[in-house]
């Protein structure tokens, strides 16, 4: 028994999308394609499911001509973004890991200094700096996420670097 979902395609005619049929016929190929692109099966499964939910719940979206292709592209982008965020977390963790014998209190002290310095920044500047330097987000992505211009993001990053450097200087 298929799970029909009523969707509104671009030409405003109502059409039924059989989710069960899609899962039975297209889903394995889409997951396989996303896995080849992203390199991670579990991440591919999660990304494909998220893309399907997005497609089925976004009423303002124009219905794609090829659902499998659309889901593959959106899921691949999601999987890539997750992979990038994980890579950034690993790099940050590696940077914060001591290279030699170090007193754990020194590390904690540095972390607290950075947190204290970030707390002195205005809210927007702090958001921009955390998104860019700690989460490795691009200027464009930050601008879109915060609803501000790319020039504003660049200005906030510049001013944030100056403020943090002054605060963290020995």
Backbone as JSON, one array per atom type, in Angstrom:
{
  "sequence": "XXXXXXXXXXXXXXXXXXXXXXXXXXXXXXXXXXXXXXXXXXXXXXXXXXXXXXXXXXXXXXXXXXXXXXXXXXXXXXXXXXXXXXXXXXXXXXXXXXXXXXXXXXXXXXXXXXXXXXXXXXXXXXXXXXXXXXXXXXXXXXXXXXXXXXXXXXXXXXXXXXXXXXXXXX",
  "N": [[0.85, -1.18, 0.0], [0.76, 2.08, -1.0], [2.04, 5.25, 0.09], [0.52, 7.97, -0.58], [1.18, 11.33, -1.32], [-0.11, 14.48, -1.58], [0.96, 16.85, -3.81], [1.94, 20.1, -5.02], [2.71, 20.76, -8.16], [4.81, 22.65, -10.44], [3.1, 23.59, -12.47], [0.71, 24.04, -11.25], [-1.19, 22.02, -11.19], [-2.75, 19.44, -9.37], [-0.98, 16.67, -8.2], [-0.19, 13.32, -7.39], [2.26, 12.06, -5.27], [3.84, 9.14, -4.81], [5.19, 8.04, -2.08], [6.01, 5.58, -1.01], [6.4, 4.09, -3.34], [8.49, 5.54, -4.49], [10.47, 5.11, -2.54], [10.77, 2.37, -2.8], [11.62, 2.05, -5.49], [13.43, 4.14, -6.31], [14.92, 5.07, -4.11], [17.09, 3.29, -3.16], [19.01, 3.62, -5.24], [19.44, 6.36, -5.15], [20.48, 6.72, -2.55], [22.8, 5.2, -2.86], [24.15, 6.7, -4.82], [24.54, 9.13, -3.45], [26.13, 8.17, -1.41], [28.43, 7.46, -2.84], [29.25, 9.98, -3.6], [29.52, 11.34, -1.15], [30.88, 9.53, 0.48], [30.15, 8.16, 2.76], [28.02, 5.84, 4.12], [26.03, 5.84, 6.19], [25.78, 8.58, 6.63], [24.86, 9.27, 4.11], [22.34, 8.0, 3.99], [20.99, 9.39, 6.05], [21.09, 12.0, 4.98], [19.63, 11.74, 2.58], [17.11, 11.09, 3.57], [16.54, 13.46, 4.98], [16.46, 15.27, 2.84], [14.24, 14.3, 1.42], [12.21, 14.78, 3.31], [12.36, 17.56, 3.38], [11.55, 18.17, 0.75], [8.92, 17.22, 0.77], [7.68, 18.74, 2.71], [8.01, 21.46, 2.25], [6.04, 23.81, 1.2], [6.24, 26.01, -0.45], [8.06, 25.46, -2.37], [8.96, 24.87, -5.75], [7.89, 22.09, -7.56], [10.16, 19.54, -8.37], [11.22, 18.46, -11.64], [12.48, 16.01, -11.91], [12.44, 13.99, -9.39], [14.17, 12.13, -8.14], [16.72, 12.99, -9.0], [16.76, 15.58, -7.94], [16.58, 15.05, -5.17], [18.96, 13.61, -4.89], [20.92, 15.58, -5.44], [20.39, 17.55, -3.44], [20.67, 15.99, -1.12], [23.33, 15.17, -1.39], [24.64, 17.63, -1.13], [23.93, 18.22, 1.51], [25.17, 16.07, 2.87], [27.83, 16.57, 2.23], [28.16, 19.04, 3.54], [27.84, 18.24, 6.21], [30.04, 16.55, 6.4], [32.1, 18.42, 6.05], [31.7, 20.05, 8.32], [32.26, 18.16, 10.32], [34.94, 17.67, 9.71], [36.03, 20.16, 10.29], [35.54, 20.25, 13.04], [37.24, 18.18, 13.82], [39.71, 19.28, 13.07], [39.8, 21.53, 14.73], [39.77, 20.27, 17.21], [42.21, 18.9, 16.99], [43.97, 21.07, 16.88], [43.63, 22.1, 19.38], [44.58, 20.16, 20.95], [47.28, 19.32, 22.97], [50.7, 19.55, 21.83], [52.91, 18.55, 23.0], [54.09, 17.45, 26.23], [51.96, 18.98, 28.4], [50.7, 21.1, 30.87], [47.51, 20.41, 31.99], [45.99, 22.45, 33.11], [46.99, 24.74, 31.9], [45.97, 24.53, 29.3], [43.2, 24.65, 29.8], [43.13, 27.2, 30.86], [43.84, 28.73, 28.58], [41.65, 28.15, 26.91], [39.6, 29.27, 28.43], [40.41, 31.91, 28.37], [40.02, 32.53, 25.66], [37.24, 32.17, 25.47], [36.43, 34.15, 27.29], [37.39, 36.4, 25.95], [35.85, 36.3, 23.61], [33.36, 36.78, 24.76], [33.48, 39.48, 25.26], [32.96, 40.71, 22.89], [30.57, 42.39, 20.79], [27.27, 41.02, 20.31], [26.52, 40.3, 17.55], [29.01, 40.42, 16.25], [30.39, 38.49, 17.67], [28.87, 36.22, 16.95], [29.45, 36.11, 14.19], [32.25, 35.74, 14.23], [32.5, 33.28, 15.61], [31.05, 31.55, 13.91], [32.64, 31.73, 11.6], [35.42, 31.27, 12.34], [35.42, 29.14, 14.16], [33.53, 27.34, 13.25], [34.06, 27.19, 10.62], [32.62, 28.4, 8.51], [31.7, 29.92, 5.41], [32.03, 33.32, 4.26], [29.86, 34.06, 2.67], [27.93, 32.1, 3.38], [27.56, 32.72, 6.07], [26.54, 35.3, 5.87], [24.1, 34.79, 4.55], [22.87, 33.12, 6.47], [22.59, 34.83, 8.67], [21.22, 36.91, 7.62], [22.41, 39.24, 6.64], [24.6, 41.48, 4.83], [27.4, 40.4, 2.78], [29.57, 42.11, 2.91], [29.18, 43.28, 5.41], [29.64, 41.07, 7.03], [32.38, 40.64, 6.5], [33.43, 43.01, 7.52], [32.73, 42.75, 10.24], [34.25, 40.47, 10.87], [36.85, 41.47, 10.49], [36.97, 43.55, 12.42], [36.45, 42.01, 14.66], [38.71, 40.29, 14.73], [40.7, 42.16, 15.32], [39.85, 43.07, 17.84], [39.9, 40.67, 19.34], [42.59, 39.95, 19.12], [43.8, 42.07, 20.5], [42.73, 41.63, 23.02], [43.68, 39.08, 23.66], [46.42, 39.27, 23.54], [49.67, 38.77, 24.91]],
  "CA": [[0.0, 0.0, 0.0], [1.59, 3.27, -1.15], [1.7, 6.44, 0.87], [0.41, 9.09, -1.51], [1.26, 12.68, -0.77], [-0.55, 15.44, -2.59], [1.93, 17.93, -3.98], [1.55, 21.08, -6.02], [3.81, 20.95, -9.09], [5.0, 24.0, -10.97], [2.0, 24.02, -13.31], [-0.43, 24.18, -10.35], [-2.1, 20.88, -11.21], [-2.45, 18.55, -8.27], [-0.43, 15.39, -8.61], [0.12, 12.5, -6.22], [3.61, 11.51, -5.21], [3.79, 7.91, -4.04], [6.44, 7.95, -1.32], [6.4, 4.16, -0.92], [6.92, 3.69, -4.65], [9.8, 6.18, -4.62], [11.4, 4.4, -1.66], [11.0, 1.03, -3.35], [12.28, 2.04, -6.8], [14.49, 5.13, -6.49], [15.68, 5.32, -2.88], [18.39, 2.62, -3.1], [19.95, 4.24, -6.18], [19.76, 7.71, -4.66], [21.4, 6.55, -1.41], [24.08, 4.73, -3.41], [24.8, 7.84, -5.48], [24.99, 10.07, -2.4], [27.24, 7.52, -0.71], [29.62, 7.6, -3.69], [29.67, 11.39, -3.58], [29.89, 11.76, 0.21], [31.82, 8.59, 1.05], [29.69, 7.64, 4.05], [26.69, 5.29, 3.91], [25.09, 6.33, 7.2], [25.55, 9.99, 6.32], [24.05, 9.32, 2.88], [20.96, 7.65, 4.37], [20.42, 10.54, 6.79], [20.94, 13.16, 4.08], [18.53, 11.46, 1.65], [15.86, 11.22, 4.32], [16.31, 14.88, 5.24], [16.08, 15.9, 1.58], [12.86, 13.9, 1.15], [11.34, 15.52, 4.23], [12.35, 18.95, 2.9], [10.74, 18.22, -0.47], [7.52, 16.96, 1.06], [7.12, 19.69, 3.67], [8.17, 22.84, 1.81], [4.9, 24.13, 0.32], [6.59, 27.09, -1.37], [9.03, 24.96, -3.34], [8.48, 24.38, -7.03], [8.1, 20.65, -7.61], [11.19, 19.23, -9.36], [10.83, 17.58, -12.75], [13.04, 14.69, -11.61], [12.54, 13.94, -7.93], [15.38, 11.39, -7.74], [17.88, 13.85, -9.22], [16.7, 16.67, -6.97], [16.93, 14.49, -3.85], [20.39, 13.27, -4.92], [21.72, 16.8, -5.34], [20.19, 18.16, -2.12], [21.26, 15.1, -0.12], [24.79, 15.24, -1.54], [25.06, 18.89, -0.52], [23.81, 18.07, 2.97], [26.21, 15.14, 3.34], [29.09, 17.3, 2.11], [28.2, 20.03, 4.61], [28.09, 17.52, 7.46], [31.44, 16.1, 6.35], [32.94, 19.6, 6.29], [31.6, 20.43, 9.74], [33.0, 17.17, 11.1], [36.36, 17.91, 9.47], [36.38, 21.36, 11.05], [35.6, 19.86, 14.46], [38.46, 17.4, 14.04], [40.85, 20.19, 13.01], [39.79, 22.34, 15.96], [40.19, 19.38, 18.3], [43.64, 18.66, 16.82], [44.69, 22.29, 17.25], [43.52, 22.34, 20.82], [45.29, 19.08, 21.61], [48.68, 19.71, 23.2], [51.67, 18.88, 20.98], [53.87, 17.91, 23.89], [53.57, 17.43, 27.6], [51.47, 20.3, 28.79], [49.87, 21.1, 32.06], [46.11, 20.56, 31.59], [45.48, 23.74, 33.56], [47.35, 25.74, 30.89], [45.0, 24.4, 28.21], [41.94, 25.18, 30.29], [43.31, 28.64, 30.97], [43.75, 29.31, 27.23], [40.26, 28.05, 26.45], [38.82, 30.26, 29.18], [40.79, 33.23, 27.86], [39.34, 32.73, 24.37], [35.82, 32.36, 25.77], [36.28, 35.47, 27.9], [37.59, 37.4, 24.9], [34.65, 36.28, 22.77], [32.26, 37.38, 25.51], [33.59, 40.94, 25.24], [32.53, 41.2, 21.58], [29.12, 42.56, 20.6], [26.61, 39.76, 19.94], [26.62, 39.99, 16.13], [30.41, 40.19, 15.94], [30.69, 37.2, 18.28], [28.25, 35.21, 16.08], [30.2, 36.04, 12.94], [33.57, 35.15, 14.51], [32.34, 31.85, 15.95], [30.66, 30.84, 12.69], [33.74, 31.7, 10.62], [36.68, 30.71, 12.82], [35.26, 27.87, 14.87], [32.7, 26.41, 12.48], [34.6, 27.2, 9.26], [31.59, 28.8, 7.55], [32.15, 30.94, 4.47], [31.43, 34.66, 4.42], [28.56, 34.01, 2.0], [27.0, 31.3, 4.19], [27.26, 33.48, 7.29], [25.66, 36.41, 5.46], [22.77, 34.22, 4.32], [22.32, 32.62, 7.73], [22.27, 35.93, 9.58], [20.41, 37.9, 6.93], [23.17, 40.48, 6.5], [25.42, 41.5, 3.64], [28.74, 39.82, 2.87], [30.46, 43.19, 3.35], [29.01, 43.41, 6.86], [30.34, 39.93, 7.63], [33.81, 40.91, 6.4], [33.74, 44.08, 8.48], [32.65, 42.19, 11.58], [35.41, 39.6, 11.05], [38.03, 42.32, 10.63], [36.92, 44.19, 13.74], [36.54, 40.94, 15.67], [40.13, 39.88, 14.82], [41.45, 43.22, 16.02], [39.45, 43.07, 19.25], [40.36, 39.45, 19.98], [44.05, 40.03, 19.21], [44.13, 42.98, 21.59], [42.31, 41.0, 24.29], [44.45, 37.86, 23.93], [47.86, 39.55, 23.49], [50.31, 38.54, 26.23]],
  "C": [[0.89, 1.23, 0.0], [1.1, 4.4, -0.27], [1.7, 7.62, -0.09], [0.46, 10.41, -0.76], [0.83, 13.61, -1.88], [0.46, 16.57, -2.62], [1.43, 18.87, -5.06], [2.75, 21.29, -6.93], [3.81, 22.37, -9.65], [3.8, 24.48, -11.77], [0.67, 24.1, -12.55], [-1.5, 23.1, -10.5], [-1.73, 19.99, -10.04], [-1.99, 17.21, -8.82], [-0.11, 14.61, -7.34], [1.52, 11.93, -6.35], [3.55, 10.31, -4.29], [5.14, 7.7, -3.37], [6.93, 6.51, -1.27], [6.99, 3.68, -2.23], [8.31, 4.28, -4.87], [10.83, 5.43, -3.78], [11.75, 3.03, -2.24], [11.85, 1.08, -4.62], [13.49, 2.97, -6.89], [15.44, 5.26, -5.3], [17.03, 4.59, -2.85], [19.43, 3.24, -4.04], [20.38, 5.62, -5.71], [20.75, 7.62, -3.5], [22.78, 6.12, -1.9], [24.84, 5.88, -4.06], [25.34, 8.83, -4.45], [26.17, 9.48, -1.64], [28.53, 7.65, -1.53], [30.15, 9.02, -3.67], [30.23, 11.76, -2.21], [30.87, 10.82, 0.89], [31.39, 7.96, 2.36], [28.25, 7.15, 3.91], [25.68, 5.84, 4.92], [24.76, 7.8, 6.96], [24.68, 10.15, 5.08], [22.59, 9.01, 3.19], [20.3, 8.82, 5.07], [20.15, 11.71, 5.86], [19.79, 12.95, 3.1], [17.2, 11.6, 2.37], [15.54, 12.68, 4.62], [15.87, 15.61, 3.97], [14.64, 15.55, 1.22], [11.88, 14.66, 2.04], [11.24, 16.98, 3.78], [11.44, 19.08, 1.68], [9.26, 18.11, -0.14], [6.87, 17.99, 1.99], [7.19, 21.14, 3.23], [7.1, 23.17, 0.77], [5.23, 25.19, -0.73], [7.54, 26.65, -2.48], [8.34, 24.53, -4.63], [8.83, 22.91, -7.12], [9.14, 20.33, -8.7], [10.67, 18.3, -10.46], [11.3, 16.15, -12.49], [13.32, 14.62, -10.12], [13.82, 13.24, -7.5], [16.63, 12.25, -7.91], [17.92, 14.97, -8.2], [17.14, 16.18, -5.59], [18.42, 14.15, -3.81], [21.25, 14.51, -4.73], [21.61, 17.41, -3.94], [20.84, 17.3, -1.04], [22.78, 15.12, -0.2], [25.33, 16.52, -0.91], [25.0, 18.8, 1.0], [24.93, 17.19, 3.51], [27.58, 15.81, 3.3], [29.24, 18.32, 3.24], [28.49, 19.38, 5.96], [29.54, 17.07, 7.52], [32.38, 17.26, 6.63], [32.9, 20.01, 7.75], [32.37, 19.45, 10.62], [34.51, 17.36, 10.93], [36.84, 19.12, 10.25], [36.5, 21.01, 12.53], [36.87, 19.07, 14.75], [39.69, 18.31, 14.02], [40.93, 21.04, 14.27], [40.26, 21.49, 17.13], [41.69, 19.1, 18.22], [44.46, 19.87, 17.23], [44.7, 22.5, 18.75], [44.24, 21.25, 21.62], [46.75, 19.5, 21.8], [49.62, 18.9, 22.31], [52.71, 18.15, 21.81], [53.28, 17.86, 25.29], [53.18, 18.85, 28.02], [50.6, 20.14, 30.03], [48.42, 21.32, 31.63], [45.51, 21.89, 32.03], [45.84, 24.86, 32.59], [46.35, 25.73, 29.75], [43.65, 25.0, 28.63], [42.01, 26.69, 30.39], [43.21, 29.33, 29.62], [42.33, 29.29, 26.71], [39.39, 29.09, 27.15], [39.14, 31.67, 28.71], [40.07, 33.52, 26.54], [37.85, 32.97, 24.61], [35.57, 33.74, 26.37], [36.44, 36.57, 26.86], [36.38, 37.46, 23.97], [33.47, 36.96, 23.46], [32.32, 38.9, 25.53], [33.11, 41.54, 23.92], [31.02, 41.44, 21.58], [28.53, 41.26, 20.04], [26.8, 39.39, 18.47], [28.06, 39.66, 15.74], [30.84, 38.83, 16.48], [30.12, 36.07, 17.41], [29.09, 35.01, 14.83], [31.56, 35.36, 13.17], [33.47, 33.66, 14.83], [31.99, 31.05, 14.71], [31.84, 30.69, 11.72], [34.95, 30.93, 11.15], [36.52, 29.36, 13.52], [34.44, 26.86, 14.1], [33.05, 26.42, 11.0], [33.53, 27.5, 8.19], [32.13, 29.9, 6.65], [31.45, 32.26, 4.77], [30.02, 34.65, 3.84], [27.53, 33.25, 2.84], [26.61, 32.03, 5.47], [26.29, 34.62, 6.96], [24.24, 35.9, 5.25], [22.11, 33.78, 5.62], [21.85, 33.74, 8.65], [21.43, 37.02, 8.91], [21.09, 39.26, 6.82], [24.01, 40.38, 5.24], [26.79, 40.89, 3.87], [29.75, 40.87, 3.33], [30.38, 43.4, 4.86], [29.74, 42.28, 7.57], [31.85, 40.19, 7.62], [34.24, 41.98, 7.39], [33.73, 43.55, 9.91], [33.83, 41.25, 11.86], [36.68, 40.42, 11.28], [38.07, 42.95, 12.03], [37.04, 43.16, 14.86], [37.97, 40.47, 15.85], [40.94, 40.89, 15.61], [41.13, 43.18, 17.51], [39.97, 41.83, 19.97], [41.89, 39.46, 20.14], [44.47, 40.94, 20.36], [43.83, 42.34, 22.95], [43.21, 39.82, 24.66], [45.96, 38.07, 23.89], [48.46, 39.36, 24.88], [50.74, 39.81, 26.92]]
}
